[in-house]
Amino acid sequence: MVDLNTAIAAASTERRKRTEGEDKEKKIRRSGADLGLEAFDPAKYAEKEKADAVSMWLVLTFSVIISLLMRYVLMPNTASDKTDILYLLPLTAMILLPQIHRAILPNKYVEHFTKGTWVKSGFLHSFTFLAMAFLLVNPPFGDIVAPQLSGEWTIATDDGIELLFDDGTSKDTITWTVDSEGKLSGQVWLLFGLADNVNSDGAEVIVTLTNNEGSKEISANSTFWVDNEQRLINATTLTNSTLPNLFPHDDKDQRFAIQLGENIPEGTHTITVKITEQGDPWENQRTYKWNLIVVKEIVQS
């Protein structure tokens, strides 16, 4: 038999253990330091969100200012062949972001910033600068690219009656096979067009022909396209194929016709086209080098 006092003491001990176990289980399930979680504080969360928003606008403003300084201060004072600094220096400026945050923003915002804030700020600055740089160096804010070949270039001969085009054997070389006399008969013309994102009319184009006789500069003929409008429609090629596509943008392309000479002898004739224009902020240049190879037809006995 168990006396009444012993039974009451045992029941009391069991009840106390059960109560302590329930309290411990509730404590573990509750968010807090035991689980490594901080208690949610709405006021603190609102302040952190506000700090992140202020940081974003600060970084955007900083990136825009850096982009404008690059375009209108650094770029005009930098040679066109040393352009690496135009991107490296502004991108490196991201190391100043933590110091700028601490110098400009009040402590109530700065105390919420962590390493993650600086990583996000660095990415935001980089992409904002690249977007602004692309915008500022292209029309209408800038022009750093010289006019380029709008379509194909070709060689045509004029015997006074018919215009005969070559089909073009490669990108940079045209080989024209002639008869046993060894000359490309008639007037020989170089034809091409230029396209630009602003205006190709403002470019200076110098064409130089180099062969066994030396080098000479040749001026463009300004009336060729008007004088031969109908003949160009009826022109043919060596293989009766479609005429080369010289002006894919129609009237937007600037047309050039240069007479290389008459009855050009066999050999290699190197054509150099140098294009120069005053861009913004640099002087833009582009050079093309083409070859016209005149070969004599081999007659088999």
Secondary structure by P-SEA (a helix, b strand, c coil): cccaaaaaaaaaaaaaaaaaaaaaaaaaaccccccccccccaaaaaaaaaaaaaaaaaaaaaaaaaaaaaaccccccccccccccccccccccccaaaaaaaacccccccccccaaaaaaaaaaaaaaaaaaaaaaaccccccccccccccccbbbbbcccbbbbbccccccbbbbbbccccccccbbbbbbbbbbccccccbbbbbbbbcccbbbbbbbbcccccccaaaaaaccccccccccccccccccbbbbbbcccccccccbbbbbbbbbbbccccbbbbbbbbbbbbbcccccc
